[in-house]
Amino acid sequence: MAAIVVKNPFKYEDDRGNTIECDVPVGELVSVLIRGRNNRLTIKGGARKRELKIMFDCDDAVCTIKDNAFRGKIRLGQGCRVVIGKGVTCTGPCFVSTAEESAVEIGDDCMIASRNEIRADDAHPIFSVETGRRTNMPRSIHIGAHVWLAAGAVVLGGSRIGSGSVVGLGSIVKGTVPNNCVVAGSPARVVRRDCAWERPHLSLTKPYLKPDASSVRKSRYWAMTGDPEPPKPTKEALSKISRSHPEEAIKLVESYLEASRLDAKRIPAYIDWYYARALVACGRSGEAVPFLRMVTTKKPLHQAAKSLLEKFGGEV
């Protein structure tokens, strides 16, 4: 299938089911490369003043760019989704990458510096030599509103950044960042809490001395730092990967359990079930038995859990 290049997109539709919808012709600095089918691009606002390239590598992807000043490259793989919020700015080009049904969401009023990358995937697969299974499946990224990514900061798959936070120079985010804090390092760690940032440049915006908050107009993103709410694995995601990529399902559940610190009785039964099923698939049936028992306690009519429990010598 030949690739299609659309420059200065406005309204576009082809016989492959690909569509582009823009408020106005967005200019010659914008190009769209389409290799697949049934992809959809929406660009809000006026003409773009900086270079922007969107690449639909596969099928069934959706990209929404709201009224903002984002610049750079966006790559969408099979069934992927990218949303870039209102008022987002970039000092230099930013690279956003998704693959294999992952998503990237960037909230409103984010400030992205230069040499930044936001990558839900690793671009190439890595496999376990022992089992042959993938070990680096893509994971979606969520960046809240009014987040500042300093120069060279990178956000990797599975990350969630709370609103109002700052990611320091050259930092690599891999995990959950709470709201209204500063993180720095590789991997990024919280170095300051209960803080807020504003857009006025120190030397380009008066007053040229800004010793306290009275020197700026406060945005609505001033808040005390809260404990981040860990993302709960969805039933659909666990159902899909607990058989095809059980090691990935185990990592996903264990990360959630470690972050949430929930009492065993408060863990949803479906998480117990798919975790147990993944453990069995990895030959760790002994470790699965306690979780199978929890499933049958919470859901007495769960026949599949009862069957596995009987198979591996547990008492129902």
Buried (B, 14 or more C-beta within 10 A) or exposed (E): EEEBEBEBBBEBEEEBEBBBBBEEEBBEBBBBBBBBBBBBBBBBBEBBEBBBBBBBBBBBBBBBBBBBBBBBBBBBBBBBBBBBBBBBBBBEBBBBBBBBBBBBBBBBBBBBBBBBBBBBBBEEEEEEEEBEBBBBBBBBBBBBBBBBBBBBBBBBBBBBBBBBBBBBEBBBBBBBBBBBBBBBEEEBBBEBBEBBBBBEEEEEEEEEEBEEEEBBEEBEBBBEBEEBEBBBBEEEBBBBBBEEBBBBBBBBBEBBBEBBEBEEEEBEBBBBBBBBBBBBBBEBBEBBBEBBBBBBBBBEEBEEBBEBBEEBEBEE
